[in-house]
Amino acid sequence: MNQMQWTRRAFMYATSSIGAAAVLGRIPGASAADGQALKIWANPGVHKVGAKDWSAMESQGGISIAATAKSARADEAIQKMVVGDGNKLFDAVTDNGGGMEDALASQGAIVPLDTSQVPNWKNILPVYNEGGLAAHTIRYEGQVYATPMISNADSMAYDYKELGFHPDSWGIMFDAQFKGRVALQNDFGPTLTNMAIYLKESGKIEIDNPSDMTPKEVQAVCEFLIDWKKKGQFRTFWDGFQNGVGILASGEVLMSSCWEPIQIIANRKTGDKADIRYGTMKEGHQTWNNMIMLTRGGRERGADELYYNLANVYLSPWFGARTLSGLGFAPQMLGVDEYIKAHPDDFAPDVQEIVLDILTRKNARFAVTGNAWQNVFPTHIRAYQDWWARLQAA
């Protein structure tokens, strides 16, 4: 599929989704900001560090930020920015997963960036340079449209204290001795991608691209999961961050596919009762990133400099070290390990050891050859939705 076909499909899907009318109006809670403030639509739980509010980010960037909490799905966010009033409200917007940048850029909702205006761009991870594995995630038709903030390779959390070993394969989830002690995320995107990676790399099912499966491939993956669900292998399909944390922290399940922050928070909650770890699966993982984009409206209002100042914070070791230590997200710049070691007042020796270990294991996950990039708009998305419904009903 060429780029034009992809963006047309993504846009048409987004603007025809059920519930479009609900997001075309003004978002409740969007505040009228001072003209000197950068008006952003972002996820406050993961896109800011250093303080409960945006004050630390403002201090680092030397700007004022007027933020509106963003929780809309990718399709709703595209509707808001393309056919709704998003460009009137926001100077910058964060994404909801792989592919939004292409859809927004193709419709003129976001604008290309001058990376020379971001001093820390020189430190960006090499995978984002032209020809790099993640270069496509910040570009549209060869131009840079986005600044990466966080990324990860989604894997599996497990209780090492009870298991007594470190799983290195998704296959452990289908070991009969753990019947009823396994959980999967209730989201067809990451779950079907990770399961497709496992089934492809283990030779169980022929799959060309785990990030963009054909209807037959989707059917095969879901029938595999339906068979195991009927056998009682899965305790639950978790919904929401707190649910994901709770089932691990309580010992309800021994292992769960999940976001890394869920593992980190669950482990903090267990005390000495458990030892919740995050594994590296030899077959691979769904990789993804979040980024921030300058809107067309932001450029029209002259917000470029404000945006570049915030982008510079997101590519600073100050931000990278804190997003890594707080929720385990991967920093998007080089030099974070040196920064952590050079700031013992912020990262005590015991904390340094933990955080640098997370970074080392994270880099190992990113290096697995079977990894596949997140795709929020697979070509045959209807097949994903239909078969996911069948899996849930089984």
C-alpha positions, 0 to 999 in steps of 0.5 A: 500500500502506498502512502496516499492510500494509507492516509486516505484510508486512515482519514476516512476511517477516522471521520466515519467512526461512530461517535464522531459528533461527540468530538467535533465540539469544544472539549470540556476543560480546555482553558482560554490561555494567555497569548504567550502560553503554548496550548497543548492537547496531551496526556498529563500522565505520561507526557510531563515529568518533574512535578504534578502539574506542568511547572517543571516542564515550563521551567525547563522550556522557559515557556508557559503551557496551557494543557488540556488532558487528552484521552481520546482514541486515535480516530477521535483525535484525528476527527478533532484535529481535521474536521473539528475545532482542534486547530482553533484550540491547540498549538500542539498535539500529542499522538495516540499511537503509530500512524496518526502523524501520517493521517494528520499531515496528509490533511494539513492538520499539522505542519513540517518542522525545522529541526535546526530550531531544536538544539537537542535534536543533535542528540536524538536516537540514531533510529530516527535519522533518515534510513533508521528503523523509526525514521518513518514514525516522525516523517511524512513524504520525507519531511519531519512532522513530529518530535518523539517523546517516549517509546517502548517495546511492550512485553510481559510482566511476571512474578519472578518470586513465584515462577522462579525463572525469567520467561524469555518467550510468549509461549510460557503463557500457553503452558498448561501448568499456568492455566487460569493465571494468565492475563492479556490486554483487552485491546486488539492492537497490542494483543494481536500484534504481540501474539502474531509476532509469537506465532510467526517467529515460532513457526506456528502460523505463516504471517507476513507482517504482524503489524498489518495482517490479512483477514486470514492471518487475523482469523488464524491468530484469533482462533488460536487464542479462542482455543486457549480461552475455551481451555480456561488458560486466561484469567482475564483480559484487563482493561485500564491502567489500575486493573492492569496493576491490580491483577499483578499486585494482588497475585491474581495472575502470574503473568500478563501482557502489559505496558511497562509502567503497569509492571513498575507500579505493581511491583511497588505495591507488592512490597516483599510479597512478590517480585514483578519483573518485565521480560524480553521475549525472544520472538519480539514485541510491539514497539511504539512511540509517542510524539508531539506535533505543531498544529496548523493553527499553532503556526498561524498563531506564531507558536513555532518558537514555543513549540520548539522550546518544548520539543527541546525539553522532550529531547533533553536528558533531563526529561529522558532520565525522569520518564525512564525512572518514573514510568519506565518509558524509553528516552529518545535521546543519547546521553541519559545514562551519563546524565543519571550518573552525573546527578546523584542528588536527583538519582541516588546510587541505589536508584541509579542501579535500578534505572540503568538496569531498566534501560539496559533491559529495554535496549535488549528488547528493542534489539530483538529482530522479531519486533513490529511497529504499532499500527493503529490503522491496519489495512483490514481493521474491520477483520481485527474488530470482528474477530476480536469481538468473537474472541471476547464472546468465546 
